[in-house]
Amino acid sequence: MRVLRVVVIIGVVLGGLFVGLDRWAAGYAEDRLADRIQARQGLSGGVDVDIHGFPFLTQALSHNLDQVDLKVAGLDVATTDGRKTHLSQLQVAFRGVELNGDYSGGTARDAKGSTLVTYADLTAAAQSGVTVAYGGAPGKVKVTASVEFLGRTLSRSVVSTVSLVDADDGKGSKIVRVRADEVPGEGLPGIEAVVRKKTDFDRRLDGGLPSGVKLTALTSDEAGARLALGGTNLTLAG
């Protein structure tokens, strides 16, 4: 009985040591990966990586990870005109990650995530002199702009639909499109075209997303435009 008790105690101790070592190894890998992403993207902070599954060491030895979650507090992506648009709260879950032999990269079976573009950032991405706010319903935004018309400066606010449409690049890319539902003209010929030139705009926001991750859906609420992300057979470098 005493021998059995000793064996049990040794087993518990060794099990605890293994769990501790496994959690340390997982934490170390998460921190290193976060540092690489932070350096590669030129981010000032706010990168968090979470490797799912236990034990981590057996996953690493088999070169297969169940799921790797990436969270970035803020990320700047390129738009069609070369300017930057800020994305907040970027979250992506990479599932079925198969690492290559030297752990320098790998592939993910699929990925799903989300991000937020606040109205302040939408305003910055719009034309100069245009303000974007919540439109009172999902998929709607309020766009206010000052325009010059017949020697007068007019301010107009329109309720617009914000949507995700296909880009003309043949690569499955998406464009965020803002279009006024109706423009109040007050009987002035040509005023609608002048207003729409300011309030209607397209922005491509996938220029700085993780490789292979694409925009898949969009809606809006009080916080801003919320974008769903997804992808399959993604190549993961580093």
C-alpha positions in Angstrom: 0.0 0.0 0.0 2.8 2.4 0.9 4.5 1.6 -2.5 1.3 2.4 -4.3 0.9 5.6 -2.4 4.4 6.7 -3.4 3.8 5.8 -7.0 0.6 7.9 -7.0 2.4 10.9 -5.4 5.2 10.7 -7.9 2.6 10.5 -10.7 0.8 13.6 -9.4 4.1 15.5 -9.1 5.2 14.5 -12.6 1.8 15.3 -14.0 1.9 18.7 -12.4 5.4 19.4 -13.7 4.3 18.4 -17.2 1.2 20.6 -17.1 3.4 23.5 -15.9 6.0 22.9 -18.6 3.2 22.6 -21.2 1.6 25.9 -20.2 5.0 27.7 -20.1 5.8 26.4 -23.6 2.4 27.5 -24.9 2.8 31.0 -23.3 6.3 31.3 -24.7 5.1 30.4 -28.2 2.2 32.9 -27.9 4.5 35.7 -26.8 7.0 35.1 -29.6 4.3 34.9 -32.2 2.8 38.2 -30.9 6.2 39.9 -31.0 6.7 38.8 -34.6 3.3 40.0 -35.7 3.9 43.3 -33.9 7.2 43.9 -35.5 6.1 42.9 -39.0 3.0 45.1 -39.0 4.9 48.0 -37.3 2.3 48.0 -34.4 2.9 50.0 -31.2 1.1 47.4 -29.1 -2.1 45.5 -28.4 -1.3 42.2 -30.1 -2.5 39.1 -28.3 -2.1 35.4 -29.5 -3.9 32.5 -27.9 -3.1 28.9 -28.9 -5.9 26.5 -28.1 -5.8 22.8 -27.1 -4.0 20.7 -24.5 -1.4 19.5 -24.3 0.4 22.1 -26.5 3.7 20.2 -26.6 2.1 17.2 -28.4 0.4 19.5 -30.9 3.7 21.2 -31.6 5.6 17.9 -32.0 3.0 16.7 -34.4 3.1 20.1 -36.3 -0.7 20.5 -35.9 -2.4 23.1 -33.8 -6.2 23.0 -33.2 -6.7 26.7 -33.2 -4.7 29.9 -33.0 -6.5 33.2 -32.1 -5.1 36.5 -33.1 -6.3 39.8 -31.5 -5.0 43.2 -32.6 -6.2 46.4 -30.8 -5.8 48.5 -33.9 -4.5 48.0 -37.5 -4.0 50.4 -40.4 -4.9 49.1 -43.8 -4.3 50.6 -47.3 -7.3 52.0 -49.2 -7.6 52.3 -53.0 -6.1 55.8 -53.1 -3.1 54.9 -51.0 -4.4 56.4 -47.8 -4.7 54.4 -44.6 -7.9 53.4 -42.8 -7.8 52.4 -39.1 -9.5 49.1 -38.1 -10.3 48.5 -34.4 -10.7 45.3 -32.5 -9.4 42.9 -35.2 -10.0 39.3 -34.1 -9.2 36.2 -36.2 -9.4 32.5 -35.3 -7.2 30.3 -37.5 -8.3 26.7 -37.3 -6.6 23.5 -38.3 -3.1 25.0 -38.4 -0.5 22.7 -39.9 3.1 23.9 -39.3 6.0 23.2 -41.7 9.1 21.2 -40.7 11.1 24.1 -39.2 8.2 25.9 -37.7 8.8 29.0 -39.9 5.3 29.0 -41.2 2.4 26.8 -42.1 -1.2 26.7 -43.4 -4.6 27.0 -41.8 -7.6 25.1 -42.9 -9.9 28.1 -42.4 -10.2 31.4 -40.5 -13.1 33.4 -39.2 -13.0 36.8 -37.5 -14.3 40.3 -37.2 -13.2 43.9 -37.0 -14.7 47.4 -36.4 -14.3 50.6 -38.3 -15.5 53.4 -36.0 -17.4 56.4 -37.4 -14.4 58.6 -36.7 -12.3 56.3 -38.8 -15.0 56.1 -41.5 -15.0 59.9 -41.5 -11.2 59.9 -42.0 -11.6 57.5 -44.9 -14.2 59.6 -46.6 -13.8 62.7 -48.7 -12.4 65.8 -47.2 -15.1 67.8 -45.4 -17.4 64.8 -44.9 -18.7 63.5 -41.6 -20.0 59.9 -41.1 -22.3 58.9 -38.2 -24.8 56.2 -37.4 -27.8 56.1 -39.7 -30.3 54.8 -37.1 -30.6 51.2 -38.5 -28.3 48.3 -39.4 -26.5 48.9 -42.6 -27.3 52.7 -42.6 -25.0 55.6 -42.0 -25.6 59.4 -41.9 -23.3 61.3 -44.1 -23.0 65.1 -43.8 -21.1 67.2 -46.3 -20.6 70.9 -47.3 -20.7 71.5 -51.0 -20.2 74.5 -53.3 -23.2 75.1 -55.6 -23.9 78.2 -57.7 -21.5 80.3 -55.6 -23.1 79.2 -52.3 -21.9 76.8 -49.6 -24.6 74.3 -48.7 -24.6 71.7 -46.0 -26.5 68.5 -46.7 -27.1 65.3 -44.6 -28.1 62.1 -46.3 -29.0 58.6 -45.0 -26.8 56.2 -46.9 -26.5 52.4 -47.3 -23.1 51.0 -46.4 -22.5 47.6 -48.1 -19.8 45.2 -49.2 -19.4 44.7 -53.0 -17.0 42.8 -55.2 -13.9 44.6 -56.4 -12.9 44.6 -60.1 -9.6 42.7 -59.5 -10.7 39.2 -60.2 -9.2 38.0 -56.9 -12.4 38.0 -54.8 -11.6 41.2 -53.0 -14.3 43.4 -51.5 -14.9 47.1 -51.4 -16.9 49.0 -48.7 -19.4 51.1 -50.6 -21.4 54.1 -49.2 -24.3 55.3 -51.3 -27.0 57.9 -50.4 -30.5 56.5 -50.5 -31.9 59.9 -51.4 -30.5 63.4 -51.8 -32.7 66.4 -50.8 -32.5 68.7 -53.7 -35.0 71.4 -52.8 -35.8 71.9 -56.5 -32.2 72.8 -57.5 -31.3 71.2 -60.8 -27.9 69.4 -60.6 -27.7 69.6 -56.8 -28.0 65.8 -56.4 -24.9 65.1 -58.5 -22.9 67.7 -56.6 -23.9 66.2 -53.2 -23.3 62.6 -54.3 -19.8 63.5 -55.5 -19.1 64.2 -51.8 -21.3 61.7 -50.0 -20.9 58.6 -52.2 -17.6 56.8 -52.0 -15.9 53.4 -52.2 -13.0 52.2 -50.0 -11.0 49.0 -50.2 -10.0 47.9 -46.7 -8.3 44.5 -47.2 -4.8 45.9 -48.1 -3.3 45.1 -44.7 -5.3 42.1 -43.4 -3.5 38.9 -42.5 -2.6 37.0 -45.7 -5.6 35.2 -47.2 -8.1 36.7 -44.9 -10.9 38.5 -46.8 -13.9 40.6 -45.9 -17.1 38.5 -46.1 -20.0 40.6 -44.6 -20.8 44.1 -43.2 -23.3 45.8 -41.1 -23.5 48.9 -38.9 -24.6 49.9 -35.4 -24.0 52.7 -33.0 -20.3 51.8 -32.7 -19.4 51.8 -36.4 -19.2 49.5 -39.4 -18.7 45.9 -38.3 -16.9 43.6 -40.8 -16.9 39.8 -40.8 -13.7 38.1 -42.0 -13.0 34.7 -43.4 -10.8 32.5 -45.5 -9.7 29.0 -46.4 -6.4 27.3 -47.0 -4.4 30.3 -45.7 -0.7 30.5 -45.8 0.9 31.6 -42.5 4.4 32.9 -42.6 6.7 33.2 -39.6 
